């Protein structure tokens, strides 16, 4: 455990949540005296069981001042002990017991147990009531041999995910780069592009169904004015998945925000050096901005892949899996077997586990290839 005597600038200092109000008062009082001496204590984050403080000090701060500050804060929080190092070690152990343990409980209850339960139920026949009936691997055999829609649902899901991930990455990065420039009303435009992400999903898809309408939709109206033949969009088996992927791209406001934060952290000195060397705008983007953004690109790509592989809302709100099962995504098929057809929860669990393995396979592939194209500024590629 870290000790206060060896704490460095930027280290985290934990304190109990129960002393929050008093602690804030004490922080203000301490800072009035200690800031002129080079010490600043700032509240960084409060959680249910603990508070994290940011302790800043110069390297030449006297050790007895550090010890006295730590001892006073910890004793004020109810820890009657002598010596700041002993107090801090006891406090860290208490925080591990009361702060981290609920996180582990949540992970076990909300993730591991349901995953194990789904895997177990995939070997049974069960209608949701009564005792499950052992079925072995027949659910999996049925999916890959006799089920008329399962293999097609895998193709549709992967096809949609590919379009949505690539489209959202390109769109979000371009928009983020535009919003990173000094333009009038930049804050307003940032809010506008982020807004679709927080809108209710059902309302979004209903609104887009009006835009896609083959008779009086806005898109077909514009096409007719341009002399272009009307498109069927979600009413066509060949156009429905690209049409739904376009909506997913429009909804990627969260990726824009993350890209924007990454762009603002690209060192300006790199761009200035490239300009001095005569690099044009494209060369600066490809050799400076893009390499610096590769960790952010990797993260956004991974999150977008996981999200879009689990797509179900477009089918529920707009297409109902049609036309002709051309938007019959795996999650929608799972929903139909689990909640609309009696006695097929075991089959739905088998679909869920196959989807889990499919997402895991794509995730592992992404991680396996990441070392060849991700650039870390510090040179750490491990």
C-alpha positions in Angstrom: 0.0 0.0 0.0 1.3 3.5 -0.7 2.4 5.7 2.2 1.8 9.4 2.5 5.6 10.0 3.0 6.2 8.8 -0.6 3.2 10.3 -2.2 3.8 12.2 -5.4 2.1 14.9 -7.3 -1.1 13.6 -8.8 -1.6 10.7 -6.4 -5.0 9.7 -5.1 -5.8 10.0 -1.4 -8.8 8.0 -0.1 -11.2 9.0 2.7 -14.5 7.7 3.9 -17.8 9.0 2.4 -19.4 9.6 5.8 -17.1 12.5 6.5 -18.0 14.3 3.2 -19.5 17.6 4.5 -17.0 17.9 7.3 -14.2 16.9 5.0 -15.0 19.7 2.5 -15.0 22.2 5.4 -11.7 20.9 6.6 -10.2 21.0 3.0 -11.2 24.7 2.7 -9.6 25.4 6.1 -6.4 23.5 5.3 -6.0 25.1 1.9 -6.2 28.6 3.3 -3.1 27.9 5.4 -1.3 25.4 3.2 -1.7 26.8 -0.4 0.9 29.5 0.3 3.2 26.8 1.5 2.8 24.7 -1.7 0.2 22.2 -0.7 -3.2 21.9 -2.2 -5.9 19.3 -1.4 -8.8 19.0 -3.8 -11.9 16.7 -3.8 -11.8 14.7 -7.0 -14.7 12.1 -6.7 -17.2 11.0 -4.2 -18.7 7.5 -4.3 -21.2 5.7 -2.1 -18.5 4.3 0.3 -15.5 6.5 -0.2 -14.1 9.8 -1.4 -11.0 10.3 -3.5 -8.9 13.4 -2.9 -6.2 14.9 -5.1 -3.1 15.7 -3.1 -0.7 18.1 -4.7 2.7 19.0 -3.2 6.1 20.1 -4.4 9.0 17.8 -4.0 10.6 19.9 -1.2 7.6 19.9 1.1 8.6 19.1 4.7 7.7 15.5 5.7 6.3 16.5 9.1 3.8 18.8 7.4 2.7 15.8 5.2 2.4 13.5 8.3 0.4 16.1 10.3 -2.0 16.8 7.5 -2.7 13.1 6.9 -3.1 12.3 10.6 -5.5 15.2 11.2 -7.7 14.3 8.2 -7.8 10.6 9.0 -8.5 11.1 12.7 -11.2 13.6 11.9 -12.8 10.9 9.8 -12.9 8.6 12.9 -9.7 6.7 12.7 -7.9 6.8 16.1 -4.4 5.8 15.2 -1.0 7.1 15.5 1.3 7.7 12.5 0.0 8.8 9.1 1.4 5.8 7.3 -0.4 3.4 9.7 -3.6 5.4 9.3 -3.4 5.4 5.5 -2.8 1.6 5.3 -5.8 0.9 7.6 -7.9 3.2 5.5 -6.9 1.5 2.2 -7.9 -1.9 3.7 -11.3 -0.5 4.8 -11.9 1.0 1.3 -11.1 -2.4 -0.3 -13.7 -4.0 1.9 -16.4 -1.5 1.5 -15.9 0.1 -1.9 -14.5 -2.5 -4.2 -16.5 -5.5 -2.8 -19.9 -4.2 -4.0 -18.4 -3.7 -7.5 -17.4 -7.4 -7.5 -20.9 -8.4 -6.3 -22.5 -6.4 -9.1 -20.2 -8.0 -11.7 -21.0 -11.5 -10.4 -24.8 -11.0 -10.1 -25.4 -8.9 -13.2 -22.8 -10.6 -15.6 -21.3 -13.9 -14.6 -24.4 -15.6 -13.1 -26.7 -14.6 -16.0 -24.0 -15.8 -18.5 -23.6 -19.1 -16.8 -27.4 -19.5 -16.5 -27.9 -18.8 -20.2 -25.2 -21.3 -21.1 -26.8 -23.9 -18.8 -30.4 -23.3 -20.1 -29.2 -23.7 -23.7 -29.1 -27.4 -23.0 -32.7 -27.7 -21.9 -36.2 -27.4 -23.2 -38.1 -24.8 -21.1 -41.1 -22.7 -21.5 -40.4 -20.3 -18.6 -42.6 -22.3 -16.1 -42.3 -25.7 -14.7 -39.2 -27.8 -14.6 -36.7 -27.6 -17.5 -36.3 -30.8 -19.6 -32.8 -31.9 -20.6 -32.2 -31.6 -24.3 -28.4 -31.9 -24.6 -26.8 -30.2 -27.6 -30.0 -30.6 -29.7 -30.7 -26.9 -29.5 -27.4 -26.1 -31.1 -27.9 -28.9 -33.7 -31.3 -27.5 -34.6 -30.0 -24.0 -35.0 -27.2 -25.0 -37.4 -29.1 -27.7 -39.3 -32.9 -27.4 -39.4 -33.6 -23.8 -38.4 -34.5 -21.9 -41.6 -33.5 -18.5 -40.3 -30.5 -18.8 -38.0 -27.7 -18.8 -40.5 -29.3 -16.0 -42.4 -29.7 -14.0 -39.1 -25.9 -14.3 -38.5 -25.2 -13.0 -42.0 -27.6 -10.1 -41.6 -26.2 -9.2 -38.1 -22.6 -9.2 -39.3 -23.5 -7.3 -42.5 -25.3 -4.6 -40.4 -22.4 -4.4 -37.9 -19.8 -4.0 -40.7 -21.8 -1.1 -42.3 -22.6 0.6 -39.0 -19.1 0.3 -37.5 -17.3 1.6 -40.6 -19.8 4.3 -41.3 -20.0 5.5 -37.7 -16.2 5.6 -37.4 -15.7 7.6 -40.6 -18.7 9.9 -39.9 -17.8 10.6 -36.3 -14.1 11.3 -37.0 -14.9 13.7 -39.8 -17.5 15.6 -37.7 -15.2 15.7 -34.7 -12.4 17.2 -36.8 -14.8 19.8 -38.1 -16.1 20.6 -34.6 -12.5 20.9 -33.3 -11.9 23.9 -35.5 -12.6 27.4 -34.4 -16.0 28.0 -36.0 -18.9 30.3 -34.9 -21.4 28.6 -32.5 -19.1 25.6 -32.0 -20.7 24.7 -28.7 -24.2 24.7 -30.4 -23.1 22.4 -33.2 -21.4 20.0 -30.7 -24.7 19.7 -28.9 -26.6 19.2 -32.1 -24.5 16.3 -33.3 -24.5 14.7 -29.8 -28.3 15.1 -29.4 -29.4 12.0 -31.5 -27.5 9.7 -29.1 -29.7 10.7 -26.1 -33.0 10.7 -27.9 -35.5 7.8 -27.2 -34.7 5.0 -29.6 -38.4 4.2 -30.5 -39.0 7.9 -31.4 -35.9 8.0 -33.5 -36.9 5.0 -35.6 -40.5 6.2 -36.0 -39.2 9.5 -37.2 -36.9 7.9 -39.7 -39.7 5.7 -40.9 -41.4 8.9 -42.1 -38.3 10.0 -43.9 -38.0 6.6 -45.5 -41.7 6.4 -46.6 -41.9 5.4 -50.3 -44.8 7.7 -51.1 -44.4 10.9 -49.2 -41.1 10.5 -47.3 -38.6 13.4 -47.4 -35.8 11.4 -49.0 -37.9 10.2 -51.9 -39.4 13.7 -52.3 -35.8 15.1 -52.8 -34.9 12.3 -55.1 -38.0 12.9 -57.3 -37.1 16.6 -57.5 -33.7 15.6 -58.7 -35.1 13.3 -61.3 -33.9 10.1 -59.6 -36.1 7.1 -59.3 -37.6 6.5 -55.8 -36.0 4.1 -53.4 -37.8 1.6 -51.3 -35.5 1.9 -48.3 -36.8 -0.3 -45.5 -39.5 -1.8 -47.7 -36.8 -3.5 -49.9 -35.0 -6.6 -48.8 -31.8 -5.4 -50.5 -31.9 -1.8 -49.1 -33.2 -2.4 -45.5 -29.9 -3.2 -43.8 -28.0 -0.2 -45.3 -31.0 2.0 -44.5 -30.9 0.9 -40.8 -27.1 1.2 -40.7 -27.5 4.8 -41.8 -29.7 5.4 -38.8 -27.0 3.8 -36.6 -24.4 6.1 -38.0 -26.6 9.1 -37.3 -27.0 8.0 -33.7 -23.2 7.8 -33.0 -23.0 11.1 -31.2 -21.1 9.5 -28.3 -18.3 8.5 -30.7 -18.1 12.1 -31.8 -17.6 13.3 -28.3 -14.8 10.8 -27.6 -13.1 11.6 -30.9 -13.3 15.3 -30.1 -11.7 14.8 -26.7 -8.9 12.8 -28.3 -8.3 15.4 -31.0 -7.9 18.1 -28.3 -5.1 16.0 -26.7 -3.0 15.7 -29.9 0.1 17.7 -29.1 0.1 20.9 -31.2 3.9 20.8 -31.4 3.6 17.8 -33.8 1.5 19.8 -36.2 3.8 22.8 -36.0 6.8 20.6 -36.7 5.0 19.1 -39.7 4.1 22.5 -41.0 7.7 23.7 -40.8 8.7 20.6 -42.8 6.3 21.6 -45.5 3.5 19.0 -44.9 0.1 19.8 -46.3 -3.2 19.3 -44.5 -3.6 15.6 -45.7 -0.1 14.7 -44.7 -0.5 16.3 -41.3 -3.7 14.3 -40.8 -2.3 11.0 -42.0 1.2 11.2 -40.3 0.3 13.2 -37.2 -3.4 13.2 -36.3 -4.3 9.7 -37.3 -1.4 7.9 -35.5 -2.1 9.9 -32.4 -5.8 9.0 -32.5 -5.3 5.3 -33.1 -5.9 4.3 -29.4 -9.2 6.3 -29.5 -10.1 4.8 -32.8 -9.5 1.3 -31.4 -11.7 2.0 -28.3 -14.5 3.5 -30.4 -14.3 0.6 -32.9 -14.5 -2.0 -30.1 -17.5 -0.3 -28.4 -19.3 0.2 -31.7 -18.7 -3.4 -32.7 -20.1 -4.8 -29.5 -23.1 -2.4 -29.6 -24.1 -3.0 -33.2 -23.7 -6.8 -33.0 -26.5 -6.8 -30.4 -28.8 -4.7 -32.6 -32.5 -5.3 -31.9 -34.3 -1.9 -31.7 -34.6 -1.3 -35.5 -36.3 -4.6 -35.9 -38.6 -4.1 -32.9 -39.6 -0.5 -33.7 -39.5 -0.4 -37.5 -39.1 -3.6 -39.6 -40.3 -6.5 -37.5 -37.5 -8.5 -39.1 -38.7 -7.9 -42.6 -39.2 -7.6 -45.4 -38.8 -11.3 -46.0 -36.5 -11.8 -42.9 -33.9 -9.6 -44.4 -33.5 -7.7 -41.1 -34.0 -10.7 -38.9 -31.1 -9.9 -36.6 -29.8 -12.5 -34.1 -31.1 -10.5 -31.1 -34.5 -10.1 -32.6 -34.6 -13.9 -33.3 -33.6 -14.5 -29.7 -36.5 -12.1 -28.6 -39.0 -14.0 -30.7 -38.0 -17.4 -29.4 -37.9 -16.3 -25.8 -41.0 -14.2 -25.5 -43.3 -14.9 -28.4 -43.0 -18.7 -28.9 -43.9 -21.1 -26.0 -41.3 -23.6 -24.9 -38.3 -22.1 -26.8 -36.4 -20.3 -24.0 -33.7 -23.0 -24.2 -33.4 -22.3 -28.0 -33.2 -18.6 -27.3 -30.4 -19.2 -24.8 -28.5 -21.1 -27.4 -28.8 -18.2 -29.8 -27.6 -15.8 -27.0 -24.6 -17.9 -26.3 -23.7 -18.2 -30.0 -24.0 -14.4 -30.2 -21.7 -14.1 -27.2 -19.1 -16.3 -28.9 -19.4 -14.4 -32.1 -18.9 -11.1 -30.4 -16.0 -12.6 -28.5 -14.4 -13.8 -31.7 -14.6 -10.4 -33.4 -13.2 -8.8 -30.2 -10.3 -11.1 -30.0 -9.6 -10.5 -33.7 -9.6 -6.8 -33.1 -7.2 -7.1 -30.2 -4.9 -9.5 -32.1 -4.5 -7.0 -35.0 -4.3 -3.9 -32.8 -0.6 -4.1 -32.1 0.2 -3.6 -35.8 -1.6 -0.3 -36.2 -2.0 1.4 -32.8 0.5 4.0 -32.0 1.3 4.9 -28.3 3.1 8.2 -27.8 5.3 6.8 -25.0 6.4 3.9 -27.3 4.6 1.3 -25.1 2.9 -1.1 -27.5 2.4 -3.9 -25.1 
